[in-house]
């Protein structure tokens, strides 16, 4: 085999991983995620003003080789789709560049990569240009599952549906369902609390699940809470 | 400290764990679950005609001490609530007996213990009689997250809700939502397929995720499928 062939083989063996590192607790990562991190060449992390990314790296880094390279991907905090699309394309290009040099890239996601993650947008660009063998998504423990576990609450039982909402948009419509998860409450918490007073729902507020400053507790409907940490979710059970 | 005190201390140190062992792939278990299994005295497994329990044990056993004891808990396959309640009470009594001898018990759950698991029913009996420090729920990777990962599908993105249904009950009502997970389809698969022809939804059928005989694929709406394996779920995306 000449060196050209060897180079080609290395390129085609380069893989793109979406790695779910779990909610924050370093022990809530899977054996498969650890296995991949132990041999990875490049770690891709979306760069924004949020702390989510640095938490994901905190979890991952103890498993990574000492020489691992960090690739920061700019992700502007905007809802302007054309700006977002340009950012995703640029991120996907950088990942492909690395892969063409024969380096495997692991994109880190706090929680699970299939649930409300930038990874899904990168895949829409990368899936058509990579072979199926070059992509591996590694599921992760979600913050909602970890929060439910911490207070020993079922997310759902029996024949009940579970409805997961990324925010509080349309909350009133969904209140007829027995189990709700509101993924990002933050500044909307006072409104959520007000709704529980109306509906009589029980609510668990979970902030920084498995991280420093974790706070998970059943809310008193009479509490007055203002804006909470960005990394907060609410579990609601209608009576 | 006399031996009586020592005995009491051992009893109060006995713990009850709900361990999510993930969907089937032995590598999709968390480091925390492995840590608990490595030191456990008693493994509790619900006994029924389903294979779920033996799969959970297959995943767990490589991590357990060689002398670990298996406690089988009878769980009748019935919807008669009085029979079920009696079975849960009997199971909870057996677990408490072990804990009173100073033995920690790990109840295994395929997937996540907070989602449609017998563990939730046991907790309603055991939580009032144990101290909070004696209970630990360890979240697990769900079959739906693993299925989505295998086909690189997002479960949900952006501001879309995700609705999880334990079966197909009331499916038509939920079809207005963009992302649906039907946890147990089995004999209802032909009806689900028929609905996708009506609504134009894309469907992924996932059978035995991460287990021998795994089959995960995007369905062709024109396919004719009869009853599938009990361990099947469907991911639906409305167009």
Interface residues (C-beta under 8 A of the other chain):
Chain A: X18 X20 X22 X25 X26 X27 X28 X29 X30 X31 X32 X34 X35 X112 X113 X114 X115 X116 X117 X120 X121 X123 X127 X135 X137 X138 X139 X140 X141 X142 X145 X146 X148 X149 X150 X152 X153 X154 X155 X156 X157 X158 X159 X160 X161 X162 X163 X164 X165 X166 X167 X169 X170 X174
Chain B: X18 X20 X22 X25 X26 X27 X28 X29 X30 X31 X32 X34 X35 X112 X113 X114 X115 X116 X117 X120 X121 X123 X127 X135 X137 X138 X139 X140 X141 X142 X145 X146 X148 X149 X150 X152 X153 X154 X155 X156 X157 X158 X159 X160 X161 X162 X163 X164 X165 X166 X167 X169 X174
